[in-house]
Amino acid sequence: MTRLSRQDSLFLLLVVFLTLATPILLQPFPEGSSLAQFNAGYPDLMQRFAIYGIFAMGFNILFGLTGYLSFGHAAFLGVGSYSVVWMYKLLGFNVVPGLILAVITSGIFALLIGYISLRRSGIYFSILTLAFAQMSYNLAYSVFTPLTNGETGLQVYGKDPQYLMGPNSPNSPHFFGLAMIDSVKLHLAGWEFTFNIGYYFTAVIAIIAFYIALRIFRSPFGLMLRAIKTNRTRLDYSGVNTRPYMLTAFVISGMYAGLAGGLLAAMDPLAGAERMQWTASGEVVLMTILGGAGTLMGPILGAGFIKYFENIFSKINESVLHDWFGWLPHGVQDFVVAVINPFVGEGWHLTLGLIFVLVVVFLPGGIMEGFQRIWKAFGRKSVDSSAQTELNPAE
């Protein structure tokens, strides 16, 4: 692959394989089994894995490489969503014009916010980005209601012009006639695999976004961003103007967020101000730290981990627990369910918080650090066993 090392090329191929095989990999248990609760191979969730993976990838370019923590990236997510829905209203349900506009508008918006915010560093930078995000949320919620439709959210109505809407065009988001909601189901020996057009459209974009992030990480530009994270003061005193690099990273990161927001609207033609709330910005911070800031795969794994908890773990309610532990004596069953129930269902945030604390304390590098430790441990055992074989050759 062009200008990639052999190791990076193999890594990219692995990511492509895992992404395209997701409908199979996330459906490990047959339908009807007690463990089917944990399957995640349905379109809506798979799309969210890919979309929030893009969001976290972009945030990682800023935070992971430069160390600048933004609490306002949800503003770009919201701008991307509004851009796509406005293209639906004006032109039609083809997602391409909206996604192009989402990337452009979020980039311009990031340029404006970054130009002001990057005059400060550390906690002051973080607070500035948070302030801009909250301002954006309030503007979308109550001030710019002709553009955003306020608390109701922006959506498509029958009276909208949709100038490029043909008589045979799908009446839902589509890619040149391929409707995002269309799926092909494969039934095989008790398993049901869903291959959804919307997911694969999002997956291809996610692969392209990952390739661009990989190139940034391996480029001289990426090395400069790492140098800024290591010691920006030293670079400033050596005569290097770091602000253009920082602003570029901020804009690229914002464009990733805008693309993710646009894809959310491409899957569901609705945009609301809630996507700009500070909680959405905090969520991408958790994703990146949980997976491993500064790594390529870490933020993607963190995004998948949190979205899995949000959509799968949160559905385990008291009745499901009683079904699982129905083989226990009645009193013991009630006790076990009473102990576990606060950590699942509506209490899934508590479990996620405990996991996050454990990861931060014992794996500061996130999930990727855990994988690296396991890899090194097995690698060391392999080397040790090879050395032992050489020292004690067979008779």
N, C-alpha and C positions, 0 to 999 in steps of 0.2 A: 504493500500500500504506500502511496506517495509520501515520501519523506517521514515515514514512521519507522522506528526501529522494529526489529523482529519481535521483541517482547511486547511492544505496544500494539503491533499488528495482531498478534495472537490474543492479546487482552481485548482488543476491539471485536475480534471475531467471536470471542466468548460472550461478550456483552450482547452482540447481535443475536447469537443463538439463544441465550437465556430470554431475551426480550421477545423474540418471535415464538418461542416455545412456552411462553407464560400461560396460555390457556390450558396447557396440559400439565405443566409443573405445579400450578396452583389448584389442581383438582386431584389430589392424591387419594381421596377416599371415595368409594362407590356411592351412588345415590341410594338413599334409604338406610344407610348404615348410621350407627349412633355417632360416628366421627365425621359425618358429612357436614356437621355444623361448622367445622373448621376449614372447609373448602372455600377458596377465594377466587375461583375461576369464572366469575360472572362479569359481564361487560362493564357495568358501572364501576365496580371496584378496581378492575384491571386498568380502566381508563384513569382513575384517580391515582393509581400507582405511578403510571407514566407521566401524568400531568404534574403531580407534586414532585416527582423526581426531577423534572425540568426546572421547576421552581427552586428546589434545593440546590441543583447544580449551579444555577445562576447566582444564588446567594453565596455559594461556596467560593465562587470566583472573587467576590469582594471580601468576605469574612475569612475564608480559609487561606487565601493567598496574601492578603494585605493585613489581616488582623483587625480591620475596621468593622465594628459591629453595628449594623443598621437595624433599628426597630421599626422601620417604616416601609418595608418592601411590599406590604399588602396594598399600598397605594397604587403601585404599578400593576399588581394583579387585578385590581378593580378597574383601572383604566383600560387594560386589555379586554376585559369582559364587556365593558360599555362600548368599546370600539366595534367589536364583532356584532353585537346586537344592533347597533346603528347601521351597519352595513346590511344586515338582514332587512331592516325597515326600509332602507333606501333602494337597495339593489335587488336583493333576493337571498335565498337561503344557501347559496354557495359559500362555503367557509373560507375560500382562498382570499378574496378581497378583504374580508374582516380580519383575518390573521395578519395580512400585510400591514393593514392600518394599525392593528394592535401593537405590532413590533415598533412601528414608526412613532406612534403617539407616546408609547411608554418610554421610548428612547429620548424623545424631546423632553418629556416630563422629568425623566431622570437627570438629564443634562441641567435643567433649571434647579432642581433640588440639590443635586450634587455640587453644583457651582457654589451654592451658598453654604451647604453643610460641611463641605470639605475645608472650609476656612478654619474649622476647629477639629480637634482630634479627641480620642478617648471617649469618656462619658459624655462630653459636650456634643460630640458628633452624634452619638446614639440618641441623645435627648432631642437634638434638632430633627433628626429623621423621624422620630416618634411624633414630634409636634406637627411636622408636615403631613404625616399620615393621618393624624386625627383631624387636622384641618381639612384634608381631602375627604375624609369620611363625613364630616359635618356639612361640607359643601354639597356632596352628593346626596346626603340625606334630606337636607332642608332648603338649601339656597338655590342650587342649580336644578330644581325639580323639572323645568321644561326639558332639560337634557337627560336627566336621570330617572324621572318619574318618582323621586323621593323614596319613601318607605315601601311603596308598592313594588318597586323594582321596574327596570326597563324590559319590555317584552314586545313581541310583534303582534300587531292587530290587523284585522281585515282591511281597514281603511288606509293602511300604510302604502306608499306608492310602489315599492318593489319593482323598479323600472326594468330590471333584467329577468324578471320572473316569467318563464315561458309557460305555455299551457300544459306541457308534459313534465315540468320540473317538479321534483318531490316537494311536498309541503312541510318539510322539516330540514334541518341542516344536512347538507350533502357535499360531496366532492365530485363535481362534474357529473351529477346523476347518481352517484353511489351514496345512498342514504346512510347516515351514521348509525341509525338504529337497526339496520339490517344485520342479521346473523345467520350463520349456518351451524346447525347442531349435529354432532356426531355421537351416536350411541354405540358403545363398545363394552360388552361384558359387564354391564352394571354401571359403567361410568358414562357420564354425559359431558362432552366437551363442547364449549361454545366459542366459535370463531366469529368475532364481531368486526364489522368494517370500521366502526368508530375506533375500536381499540387499535387495530392495525394501522389506521391512519395516524393516530397519536403515537404509536410505537415507532413508526418510521421517522416522525419528527423528533422523537426522543433520541433515537440513534444518531441522527444528524447533529442534534444539540450536544450529545455526548462526544461525538467526534470533534466538534469545534472546541469544546472544553478541553479535550485531550491535547489538541494542538496548542491551545493557550497555555496549558500547564507546561508543555515541553518547549515553548518558544522563548526567545530572549525577553519578550515582554513579560512572560510569566516569571522568569528569573528576577526581573526588576521588581515585580510585585512582591516576591519573596524577600528581596533585599529590603524593601520598605517595611515589611513586617518585622524583619530582624532588627533593623536599626535605621529608622527614617532620619533621625537627627544627624547621624554620621554622613548619610547621603547628602543632606542639605548642606552640611559644612564642607563637603568635598566638591560642591558646585553643581550637583545634579538637581534639576528642577523636577521634583517628584509629583507635583500637582497634576500635570497632564496625564501621567500614568494612573494616578488615583481616580481622576475624573473619568478616564476611559473605562477603567474597571467598573466604576459605579454605573456608567451608562450601559455597558454590556450586561451587567447583572440585572439592571432594570428592564432591559429588553427581554431577557430570559423570563422574568416575572410577568411581563406583559404578554408574552407568548403563552405562558401557562394559563393566565387569566382568559386569554382568547380561546384556548382549547376548552376551558370549562364551559364557555358559552357555546362552543361548537358542539359540545355534547348535549347541553341543555340550554335552549335559546332564551335565557333569562339572565339579567345582570342586576345585582342589588348592592346597596351600600355596605352590607355586612361583610363583603369580601375585603373591604378596606379597614376593618376594625383592627385594633392593636393585637387582638388575640390571634389573628391570622399571621401577623408579623412574628409574634412569639412562637407560633407553631413551626415556622420554617427554621427559626433559631434552634428549637429543640431537635428537629430533624437532622440538622447539620451536625450539631454537637453529639447527638446520640449515635449517628453513623460514623462520624470521624471527620472533623473539620480539616481541610487541607488535603484530603484524599479524593480520588476521582469517584470511587464507588460508594464511599461512606455516606454522603448525603442521600444518595438514591436508596440505599438500604435503610437509612433512618426514616425516609419518607414512607417507604413501604411498611416498615415496622409500625409506625404511628397510625397509618391509615388502616392497617390490618386490625389493630386494637380498636380503633374507632368504629369499624364496620362489622367485625366478626366477634371480638371479645365482648363488645358491649351488648350483644344479643343473647348472651348466656344469662338467663334469668332464673328465678327460683324454681320454676317448674322444670326447666331443663336439668338443673342440679338434682332435683328429686328423681328424675328419670335415670340419671347417671348412677346415683347411689341407691337405687331402689332395692338392690340386693342386700343392703345392710339392715339390721334390726331397726324397727321404727324409731326408737329413742336415739340410737346412734346416728341414724340417717338425719334426723332433725338437727342434731348437734353439728354434724359435719357441714350441712347446708347453711346453718346459721353462721358458722365460722368463715366459709368461703364466700357467701353471698355479698358481703360488703365490698369485695374486691372485683366483682364481675358486674355485668349489666350496667346500671347507671353509675356504679362505683369504679368503672374501668380506669378513670383518671387516677384513682388512688394507686392501682397497680402500676400504671405507667409512670407515676411519680416515683414510686419505690424503685422501679427498674432504672429510671433516669439517675436517681441518687447513687445506686450501686455502680452504674457505669461510670459516672463522674469520679467516684471515689476510687474504684479499683481498675477502671480502664479509661484513663483520661483521654486516650486517643480514640475512644468510641468503639463501636462494634468491630471496625477494621483492625484495631489494635488487638482485640481478642483473636481474630482470625490469624493475624501475624504471629501471635504468641503460639497458637496451636501449630501453625506451619513450621515455626522454628523448632518447637519441641519435637515434632515428628521428624524434621530434617536432621536434628542433632542425634536422635535415636538411630536413624538410618546410617549416619556417618559413623557413630560409635560402633554399630554392629558390623559395618564394613571393615573398620579398623581392627575389631576383635577377630574377624575372619582372617585378616592378613597376618595378625600376630599368632594365631593358632590354626595353621593350615591343616586341611584334612589329611589323615594318614594315607 
